[in-house]
Amino acid sequence: MLEIAGLIWVNTDVDKLREASAAAAREPTPIRVPCERKALPPVDTAPMQQVETSK
């Protein structure tokens, strides 16, 4: 993945990298719980009124 981005590893212990990669692969993927949207307020059905905002 780093090579695709044009990056390289510097001073990385290969054994530790393998252990970390294996540990990350063993981790279960988190269950995605979607957020529930709030209920919209009811639509106002009253007739519209024009309001004067300046004198």
CHARMM-style PDB file with segment names, atoms N, HN, CA, C and O in Angstrom:
ATOM      1  N   MET     1       0.833  -1.185   0.000  1.00  0.00      PROA
ATOM      2  CA  MET     1       0.000   0.000   0.000  1.00  0.00      PROA
ATOM      3  C   MET     1       0.885   1.259   0.000  1.00  0.00      PROA
ATOM      4  O   MET     1       0.555   2.250  -0.651  1.00  0.00      PROA
ATOM      5  N   LEU     2       1.983   1.216   0.715  1.00  0.00      PROA
ATOM      6  HN  LEU     2       2.252   0.410   1.244  1.00  0.00      PROA
ATOM      7  CA  LEU     2       2.858   2.381   0.759  1.00  0.00      PROA
ATOM      8  C   LEU     2       3.539   2.621  -0.584  1.00  0.00      PROA
ATOM      9  O   LEU     2       3.737   3.764  -0.996  1.00  0.00      PROA
ATOM     10  N   GLU     3       3.890   1.544  -1.251  1.00  0.00      PROA
ATOM     11  HN  GLU     3       3.728   0.616  -0.916  1.00  0.00      PROA
ATOM     12  CA  GLU     3       4.544   1.692  -2.550  1.00  0.00      PROA
ATOM     13  C   GLU     3       3.606   2.339  -3.561  1.00  0.00      PROA
ATOM     14  O   GLU     3       4.044   3.108  -4.416  1.00  0.00      PROA
ATOM     15  N   ILE     4       2.330   2.032  -3.463  1.00  0.00      PROA
ATOM     16  HN  ILE     4       1.974   1.407  -2.768  1.00  0.00      PROA
ATOM     17  CA  ILE     4       1.350   2.649  -4.359  1.00  0.00      PROA
ATOM     18  C   ILE     4       1.308   4.158  -4.125  1.00  0.00      PROA
ATOM     19  O   ILE     4       1.140   4.933  -5.067  1.00  0.00      PROA
ATOM     20  N   ALA     5       1.464   4.574  -2.857  1.00  0.00      PROA
ATOM     21  HN  ALA     5       1.601   3.945  -2.092  1.00  0.00      PROA
ATOM     22  CA  ALA     5       1.432   5.991  -2.517  1.00  0.00      PROA
ATOM     23  C   ALA     5       2.776   6.671  -2.759  1.00  0.00      PROA
ATOM     24  O   ALA     5       2.892   7.887  -2.610  1.00  0.00      PROA
ATOM     25  N   GLY     6       3.786   5.896  -3.130  1.00  0.00      PROA
ATOM     26  HN  GLY     6       3.691   4.907  -3.251  1.00  0.00      PROA
ATOM     27  CA  GLY     6       5.100   6.469  -3.408  1.00  0.00      PROA
ATOM     28  C   GLY     6       5.956   6.607  -2.160  1.00  0.00      PROA
ATOM     29  O   GLY     6       6.914   7.381  -2.163  1.00  0.00      PROA
ATOM     30  N   LEU     7       5.639   5.879  -1.090  1.00  0.00      PROA
ATOM     31  HN  LEU     7       4.861   5.251  -1.088  1.00  0.00      PROA
ATOM     32  CA  LEU     7       6.396   5.944   0.155  1.00  0.00      PROA
ATOM     33  C   LEU     7       7.236   4.687   0.321  1.00  0.00      PROA
ATOM     34  O   LEU     7       6.965   3.665  -0.309  1.00  0.00      PROA
ATOM     35  N   ILE     8       8.266   4.763   1.176  1.00  0.00      PROA
ATOM     36  HN  ILE     8       8.487   5.593   1.688  1.00  0.00      PROA
ATOM     37  CA  ILE     8       9.101   3.596   1.452  1.00  0.00      PROA
ATOM     38  C   ILE     8       9.284   3.479   2.965  1.00  0.00      PROA
ATOM     39  O   ILE     8       9.206   4.476   3.683  1.00  0.00      PROA
ATOM     40  N   TRP     9       9.530   2.254   3.446  1.00  0.00      PROA
ATOM     41  HN  TRP     9       9.594   1.444   2.862  1.00  0.00      PROA
ATOM     42  CA  TRP     9       9.825   2.020   4.857  1.00  0.00      PROA
ATOM     43  C   TRP     9      11.275   2.397   5.123  1.00  0.00      PROA
ATOM     44  O   TRP     9      12.158   2.105   4.317  1.00  0.00      PROA
ATOM     45  N   VAL    10      11.514   3.043   6.253  1.00  0.00      PROA
ATOM     46  HN  VAL    10      10.797   3.280   6.908  1.00  0.00      PROA
ATOM     47  CA  VAL    10      12.873   3.392   6.644  1.00  0.00      PROA
ATOM     48  C   VAL    10      13.096   2.866   8.055  1.00  0.00      PROA
ATOM     49  O   VAL    10      12.302   3.148   8.953  1.00  0.00      PROA
ATOM     50  N   ASN    11      14.180   2.098   8.262  1.00  0.00      PROA
ATOM     51  HN  ASN    11      14.825   1.870   7.533  1.00  0.00      PROA
ATOM     52  CA  ASN    11      14.547   1.552   9.565  1.00  0.00      PROA
ATOM     53  C   ASN    11      13.402   0.764  10.205  1.00  0.00      PROA
ATOM     54  O   ASN    11      13.105   0.966  11.382  1.00  0.00      PROA
ATOM     55  N   THR    12      12.771  -0.107   9.468  1.00  0.00      PROA
ATOM     56  HN  THR    12      13.013  -0.271   8.512  1.00  0.00      PROA
ATOM     57  CA  THR    12      11.681  -0.911   9.984  1.00  0.00      PROA
ATOM     58  C   THR    12      12.167  -2.336  10.202  1.00  0.00      PROA
ATOM     59  O   THR    12      12.762  -2.943   9.312  1.00  0.00      PROA
ATOM     60  N   ASP    13      11.907  -2.866  11.401  1.00  0.00      PROA
ATOM     61  HN  ASP    13      11.424  -2.372  12.124  1.00  0.00      PROA
ATOM     62  CA  ASP    13      12.251  -4.244  11.720  1.00  0.00      PROA
ATOM     63  C   ASP    13      11.227  -5.144  11.033  1.00  0.00      PROA
ATOM     64  O   ASP    13      10.036  -5.080  11.337  1.00  0.00      PROA
ATOM     65  N   VAL    14      11.691  -5.982  10.106  1.00  0.00      PROA
ATOM     66  HN  VAL    14      12.659  -6.034   9.859  1.00  0.00      PROA
ATOM     67  CA  VAL    14      10.813  -6.811   9.295  1.00  0.00      PROA
ATOM     68  C   VAL    14      10.026  -7.793  10.164  1.00  0.00      PROA
ATOM     69  O   VAL    14       8.848  -8.036   9.903  1.00  0.00      PROA
ATOM     70  N   ASP    15      10.660  -8.361  11.194  1.00  0.00      PROA
ATOM     71  HN  ASP    15      11.617  -8.164  11.406  1.00  0.00      PROA
ATOM     72  CA  ASP    15       9.969  -9.320  12.058  1.00  0.00      PROA
ATOM     73  C   ASP    15       8.828  -8.644  12.819  1.00  0.00      PROA
ATOM     74  O   ASP    15       7.738  -9.206  12.932  1.00  0.00      PROA
ATOM     75  N   LYS    16       9.074  -7.455  13.336  1.00  0.00      PROA
ATOM     76  HN  LYS    16       9.959  -6.999  13.244  1.00  0.00      PROA
ATOM     77  CA  LYS    16       8.029  -6.726  14.061  1.00  0.00      PROA
ATOM     78  C   LYS    16       6.896  -6.333  13.113  1.00  0.00      PROA
ATOM     79  O   LYS    16       5.727  -6.336  13.499  1.00  0.00      PROA
ATOM     80  N   LEU    17       7.243  -6.001  11.890  1.00  0.00      PROA
ATOM     81  HN  LEU    17       8.192  -5.999  11.576  1.00  0.00      PROA
ATOM     82  CA  LEU    17       6.226  -5.645  10.907  1.00  0.00      PROA
ATOM     83  C   LEU    17       5.336  -6.853  10.614  1.00  0.00      PROA
ATOM     84  O   LEU    17       4.114  -6.719  10.541  1.00  0.00      PROA
ATOM     85  N   ARG    18       5.935  -8.024  10.447  1.00  0.00      PROA
ATOM     86  HN  ARG    18       6.928  -8.133  10.506  1.00  0.00      PROA
ATOM     87  CA  ARG    18       5.158  -9.237  10.194  1.00  0.00      PROA
ATOM     88  C   ARG    18       4.244  -9.561  11.382  1.00  0.00      PROA
ATOM     89  O   ARG    18       3.081  -9.919  11.193  1.00  0.00      PROA
ATOM     90  N   GLU    19       4.773  -9.434  12.611  1.00  0.00      PROA
ATOM     91  HN  GLU    19       5.718  -9.143  12.765  1.00  0.00      PROA
ATOM     92  CA  GLU    19       3.974  -9.700  13.803  1.00  0.00      PROA
ATOM     93  C   GLU    19       2.794  -8.730  13.896  1.00  0.00      PROA
ATOM     94  O   GLU    19       1.674  -9.136  14.204  1.00  0.00      PROA
ATOM     95  N   ALA    20       3.049  -7.463  13.632  1.00  0.00      PROA
ATOM     96  HN  ALA    20       3.960  -7.134  13.382  1.00  0.00      PROA
ATOM     97  CA  ALA    20       1.987  -6.455  13.697  1.00  0.00      PROA
ATOM     98  C   ALA    20       0.949  -6.690  12.607  1.00  0.00      PROA
ATOM     99  O   ALA    20      -0.249  -6.537  12.849  1.00  0.00      PROA
ATOM    100  N   SER    21       1.391  -7.056  11.426  1.00  0.00      PROA
ATOM    101  HN  SER    21       2.363  -7.180  11.229  1.00  0.00      PROA
ATOM    102  CA  SER    21       0.455  -7.333  10.332  1.00  0.00      PROA
ATOM    103  C   SER    21      -0.402  -8.554  10.656  1.00  0.00      PROA
ATOM    104  O   SER    21      -1.603  -8.561  10.384  1.00  0.00      PROA
ATOM    105  N   ALA    22       0.209  -9.583  11.235  1.00  0.00      PROA
ATOM    106  HN  ALA    22       1.185  -9.577  11.456  1.00  0.00      PROA
ATOM    107  CA  ALA    22      -0.535 -10.785  11.603  1.00  0.00      PROA
ATOM    108  C   ALA    22      -1.530 -10.479  12.716  1.00  0.00      PROA
ATOM    109  O   ALA    22      -2.655 -10.976  12.690  1.00  0.00      PROA
ATOM    110  N   ALA    23      -1.129  -9.662  13.699  1.00  0.00      PROA
ATOM    111  HN  ALA    23      -0.214  -9.258  13.721  1.00  0.00      PROA
ATOM    112  CA  ALA    23      -2.032  -9.300  14.795  1.00  0.00      PROA
ATOM    113  C   ALA    23      -3.203  -8.480  14.272  1.00  0.00      PROA
ATOM    114  O   ALA    23      -4.334  -8.647  14.728  1.00  0.00      PROA
ATOM    115  N   ALA    24      -2.939  -7.604  13.327  1.00  0.00      PROA
ATOM    116  HN  ALA    24      -2.020  -7.467  12.957  1.00  0.00      PROA
ATOM    117  CA  ALA    24      -4.013  -6.785  12.749  1.00  0.00      PROA
ATOM    118  C   ALA    24      -4.974  -7.655  11.942  1.00  0.00      PROA
ATOM    119  O   ALA    24      -6.175  -7.386  11.913  1.00  0.00      PROA
ATOM    120  N   ALA    25      -4.460  -8.687  11.292  1.00  0.00      PROA
ATOM    121  HN  ALA    25      -3.484  -8.905  11.315  1.00  0.00      PROA
ATOM    122  CA  ALA    25      -5.310  -9.573  10.504  1.00  0.00      PROA
ATOM    123  C   ALA    25      -6.198 -10.430  11.406  1.00  0.00      PROA
ATOM    124  O   ALA    25      -7.300 -10.813  11.013  1.00  0.00      PROA
ATOM    125  N   ARG    26      -5.713 -10.735  12.628  1.00  0.00      PROA
ATOM    126  HN  ARG    26      -4.818 -10.424  12.948  1.00  0.00      PROA
ATOM    127  CA  ARG    26      -6.496 -11.553  13.557  1.00  0.00      PROA
ATOM    128  C   ARG    26      -7.613 -10.756  14.234  1.00  0.00      PROA
ATOM    129  O   ARG    26      -8.571 -11.350  14.730  1.00  0.00      PROA
ATOM    130  N   GLU    27      -7.512  -9.447  14.266  1.00  0.00      PROA
ATOM    131  HN  GLU    27      -6.734  -8.965  13.864  1.00  0.00      PROA
ATOM    132  CA  GLU    27      -8.537  -8.622  14.907  1.00  0.00      PROA
ATOM    133  C   GLU    27      -9.852  -8.743  14.143  1.00  0.00      PROA
ATOM    134  O   GLU    27      -9.863  -8.691  12.913  1.00  0.00      PROA
ATOM    135  N   PRO    28     -10.952  -8.904  14.863  1.00  0.00      PROA
ATOM    136  CA  PRO    28     -12.244  -8.968  14.161  1.00  0.00      PROA
ATOM    137  C   PRO    28     -12.615  -7.589  13.625  1.00  0.00      PROA
ATOM    138  O   PRO    28     -12.301  -6.561  14.225  1.00  0.00      PROA
ATOM    139  N   THR    29     -13.284  -7.598  12.495  1.00  0.00      PROA
ATOM    140  HN  THR    29     -13.540  -8.433  12.008  1.00  0.00      PROA
ATOM    141  CA  THR    29     -13.699  -6.318  11.931  1.00  0.00      PROA
ATOM    142  C   THR    29     -14.869  -5.786  12.747  1.00  0.00      PROA
ATOM    143  O   THR    29     -15.771  -6.549  13.094  1.00  0.00      PROA
ATOM    144  N   PRO    30     -14.873  -4.502  13.059  1.00  0.00      PROA
ATOM    145  CA  PRO    30     -15.956  -3.949  13.870  1.00  0.00      PROA
ATOM    146  C   PRO    30     -17.279  -3.976  13.109  1.00  0.00      PROA
ATOM    147  O   PRO    30     -17.323  -3.812  11.890  1.00  0.00      PROA
ATOM    148  N   ILE    31     -18.342  -4.186  13.858  1.00  0.00      PROA
ATOM    149  HN  ILE    31     -18.306  -4.320  14.848  1.00  0.00      PROA
ATOM    150  CA  ILE    31     -19.675  -4.208  13.264  1.00  0.00      PROA
ATOM    151  C   ILE    31     -20.130  -2.776  13.095  1.00  0.00      PROA
ATOM    152  O   ILE    31     -20.128  -1.997  14.048  1.00  0.00      PROA
ATOM    153  N   ARG    32     -20.516  -2.435  11.895  1.00  0.00      PROA
ATOM    154  HN  ARG    32     -20.518  -3.067  11.121  1.00  0.00      PROA
ATOM    155  CA  ARG    32     -20.936  -1.066  11.608  1.00  0.00      PROA
ATOM    156  C   ARG    32     -22.399  -0.911  11.988  1.00  0.00      PROA
ATOM    157  O   ARG    32     -23.272  -1.619  11.486  1.00  0.00      PROA
ATOM    158  N   VAL    33     -22.642   0.031  12.883  1.00  0.00      PROA
ATOM    159  HN  VAL    33     -21.933   0.607  13.291  1.00  0.00      PROA
ATOM    160  CA  VAL    33     -24.009   0.312  13.301  1.00  0.00      PROA
ATOM    161  C   VAL    33     -24.388   1.655  12.693  1.00  0.00      PROA
ATOM    162  O   VAL    33     -23.832   2.683  13.079  1.00  0.00      PROA
ATOM    163  N   PRO    34     -25.320   1.664  11.752  1.00  0.00      PROA
ATOM    164  CA  PRO    34     -25.677   2.943  11.123  1.00  0.00      PROA
ATOM    165  C   PRO    34     -26.402   3.851  12.106  1.00  0.00      PROA
ATOM    166  O   PRO    34     -27.130   3.386  12.983  1.00  0.00      PROA
ATOM    167  N   CYS    35     -26.192   5.138  11.948  1.00  0.00      PROA
ATOM    168  HN  CYS    35     -25.600   5.516  11.236  1.00  0.00      PROA
ATOM    169  CA  CYS    35     -26.869   6.138  12.779  1.00  0.00      PROA
ATOM    170  C   CYS    35     -28.319   6.258  12.326  1.00  0.00      PROA
ATOM    171  O   CYS    35     -28.631   6.202  11.136  1.00  0.00      PROA
ATOM    172  N   GLU    36     -29.181   6.421  13.300  1.00  0.00      PROA
ATOM    173  HN  GLU    36     -28.928   6.467  14.266  1.00  0.00      PROA
ATOM    174  CA  GLU    36     -30.582   6.610  12.962  1.00  0.00      PROA
ATOM    175  C   GLU    36     -30.861   8.109  12.854  1.00  0.00      PROA
ATOM    176  O   GLU    36     -30.429   8.895  13.697  1.00  0.00      PROA
ATOM    177  N   ARG    37     -31.581   8.487  11.817  1.00  0.00      PROA
ATOM    178  HN  ARG    37     -31.933   7.849  11.132  1.00  0.00      PROA
ATOM    179  CA  ARG    37     -31.924   9.891  11.631  1.00  0.00      PROA
ATOM    180  C   ARG    37     -33.021  10.295  12.598  1.00  0.00      PROA
ATOM    181  O   ARG    37     -33.904   9.508  12.938  1.00  0.00      PROA
ATOM    182  N   LYS    38     -32.940  11.544  13.030  1.00  0.00      PROA
ATOM    183  HN  LYS    38     -32.222  12.184  12.754  1.00  0.00      PROA
ATOM    184  CA  LYS    38     -33.998  12.072  13.878  1.00  0.00      PROA
ATOM    185  C   LYS    38     -35.250  12.260  13.028  1.00  0.00      PROA
ATOM    186  O   LYS    38     -35.176  12.513  11.826  1.00  0.00      PROA
ATOM    187  N   ALA    39     -36.397  12.130  13.683  1.00  0.00      PROA
ATOM    188  HN  ALA    39     -36.457  11.924  14.660  1.00  0.00      PROA
ATOM    189  CA  ALA    39     -37.658  12.328  12.971  1.00  0.00      PROA
ATOM    190  C   ALA    39     -37.801  13.801  12.607  1.00  0.00      PROA
ATOM    191  O   ALA    39     -37.508  14.680  13.418  1.00  0.00      PROA
ATOM    192  N   LEU    40     -38.247  14.060  11.398  1.00  0.00      PROA
ATOM    193  HN  LEU    40     -38.484  13.346  10.739  1.00  0.00      PROA
ATOM    194  CA  LEU    40     -38.433  15.437  10.959  1.00  0.00      PROA
ATOM    195  C   LEU    40     -39.666  16.026  11.639  1.00  0.00      PROA
ATOM    196  O   LEU    40     -40.640  15.318  11.893  1.00  0.00      PROA
ATOM    197  N   PRO    41     -39.616  17.338  11.933  1.00  0.00      PROA
ATOM    198  CA  PRO    41     -40.805  17.950  12.517  1.00  0.00      PROA
ATOM    199  C   PRO    41     -41.938  17.958  11.489  1.00  0.00      PROA
ATOM    200  O   PRO    41     -41.686  17.924  10.285  1.00  0.00      PROA
ATOM    201  N   PRO    42     -43.169  18.002  11.960  1.00  0.00      PROA
ATOM    202  CA  PRO    42     -44.281  17.994  11.003  1.00  0.00      PROA
ATOM    203  C   PRO    42     -44.267  19.257  10.141  1.00  0.00      PROA
ATOM    204  O   PRO    42     -43.871  20.329  10.599  1.00  0.00      PROA
ATOM    205  N   VAL    43     -44.695  19.118   8.911  1.00  0.00      PROA
ATOM    206  HN  VAL    43     -45.016  18.247   8.539  1.00  0.00      PROA
ATOM    207  CA  VAL    43     -44.723  20.238   7.974  1.00  0.00      PROA
ATOM    208  C   VAL    43     -45.876  21.169   8.353  1.00  0.00      PROA
ATOM    209  O   VAL    43     -46.997  20.724   8.598  1.00  0.00      PROA
ATOM    210  N   ASP    44     -45.578  22.466   8.396  1.00  0.00      PROA
ATOM    211  HN  ASP    44     -44.667  22.827   8.196  1.00  0.00      PROA
ATOM    212  CA  ASP    44     -46.602  23.446   8.734  1.00  0.00      PROA
ATOM    213  C   ASP    44     -47.534  23.614   7.542  1.00  0.00      PROA
ATOM    214  O   ASP    44     -47.089  23.950   6.444  1.00  0.00      PROA
ATOM    215  N   THR    45     -48.805  23.385   7.752  1.00  0.00      PROA
ATOM    216  HN  THR    45     -49.166  23.113   8.644  1.00  0.00      PROA
ATOM    217  CA  THR    45     -49.782  23.474   6.661  1.00  0.00      PROA
ATOM    218  C   THR    45     -50.586  24.758   6.714  1.00  0.00      PROA
ATOM    219  O   THR    45     -51.518  24.941   5.932  1.00  0.00      PROA
ATOM    220  N   ALA    46     -50.228  25.666   7.646  1.00  0.00      PROA
ATOM    221  HN  ALA    46     -49.470  25.518   8.282  1.00  0.00      PROA
ATOM    222  CA  ALA    46     -50.957  26.934   7.752  1.00  0.00      PROA
ATOM    223  C   ALA    46     -50.644  27.797   6.535  1.00  0.00      PROA
ATOM    224  O   ALA    46     -49.569  27.665   5.949  1.00  0.00      PROA
ATOM    225  N   PRO    47     -51.563  28.679   6.146  1.00  0.00      PROA
ATOM    226  CA  PRO    47     -51.282  29.544   5.004  1.00  0.00      PROA
ATOM    227  C   PRO    47     -50.136  30.509   5.322  1.00  0.00      PROA
ATOM    228  O   PRO    47     -49.973  30.933   6.466  1.00  0.00      PROA
ATOM    229  N   MET    48     -49.354  30.848   4.310  1.00  0.00      PROA
ATOM    230  HN  MET    48     -49.486  30.503   3.381  1.00  0.00      PROA
ATOM    231  CA  MET    48     -48.222  31.749   4.485  1.00  0.00      PROA
ATOM    232  C   MET    48     -48.724  33.188   4.622  1.00  0.00      PROA
ATOM    233  O   MET    48     -49.759  33.560   4.068  1.00  0.00      PROA
ATOM    234  N   GLN    49     -47.955  33.992   5.382  1.00  0.00      PROA
ATOM    235  HN  GLN    49     -47.115  33.690   5.832  1.00  0.00      PROA
ATOM    236  CA  GLN    49     -48.308  35.384   5.574  1.00  0.00      PROA
ATOM    237  C   GLN    49     -47.105  36.246   5.227  1.00  0.00      PROA
ATOM    238  O   GLN    49     -45.968  35.892   5.542  1.00  0.00      PROA
ATOM    239  N   GLN    50     -47.354  37.367   4.584  1.00  0.00      PROA
ATOM    240  HN  GLN    50     -48.278  37.654   4.329  1.00  0.00      PROA
ATOM    241  CA  GLN    50     -46.280  38.292   4.257  1.00  0.00      PROA
ATOM    242  C   GLN    50     -46.043  39.184   5.463  1.00  0.00      PROA
ATOM    243  O   GLN    50     -46.990  39.695   6.061  1.00  0.00      PROA
ATOM    244  N   VAL    51     -44.763  39.372   5.824  1.00  0.00      PROA
ATOM    245  HN  VAL    51     -43.994  38.957   5.339  1.00  0.00      PROA
ATOM    246  CA  VAL    51     -44.396  40.165   6.979  1.00  0.00      PROA
ATOM    247  C   VAL    51     -43.520  41.321   6.528  1.00  0.00      PROA
ATOM    248  O   VAL    51     -42.549  41.107   5.804  1.00  0.00      PROA
ATOM    249  N   GLU    52     -43.842  42.538   6.941  1.00  0.00      PROA
ATOM    250  HN  GLU    52     -44.631  42.712   7.529  1.00  0.00      PROA
ATOM    251  CA  GLU    52     -43.026  43.712   6.620  1.00  0.00      PROA
ATOM    252  C   GLU    52     -41.842  43.742   7.593  1.00  0.00      PROA
ATOM    253  O   GLU    52     -42.022  43.685   8.810  1.00  0.00      PROA
ATOM    254  N   THR    53     -40.626  43.834   7.034  1.00  0.00      PROA
ATOM    255  HN  THR    53     -40.479  43.881   6.046  1.00  0.00      PROA
ATOM    256  CA  THR    53     -39.435  43.828   7.894  1.00  0.00      PROA
ATOM    257  C   THR    53     -38.773  45.190   7.969  1.00  0.00      PROA
ATOM    258  O   THR    53     -37.865  45.371   8.781  1.00  0.00      PROA
ATOM    259  N   SER    54     -39.181  46.151   7.164  1.00  0.00      PROA
ATOM    260  HN  SER    54     -39.918  46.004   6.505  1.00  0.00      PROA
ATOM    261  CA  SER    54     -38.603  47.500   7.231  1.00  0.00      PROA
ATOM    262  C   SER    54     -39.720  48.528   7.056  1.00  0.00      PROA
ATOM    263  O   SER    54     -40.772  48.232   6.489  1.00  0.00      PROA
ATOM    264  N   LYS    55     -39.472  49.740   7.553  1.00  0.00      PROA
ATOM    265  HN  LYS    55     -38.617  49.980   8.014  1.00  0.00      PROA
ATOM    266  CA  LYS    55     -40.478  50.780   7.479  1.00  0.00      PROA
ATOM    267  C   LYS    55     -40.330  51.611   6.234  1.00  0.00      PROA
ATOM    268  OT1 LYS    55     -41.107  52.540   6.015  1.00  0.00      PROA
TER     269      LYS     55
END
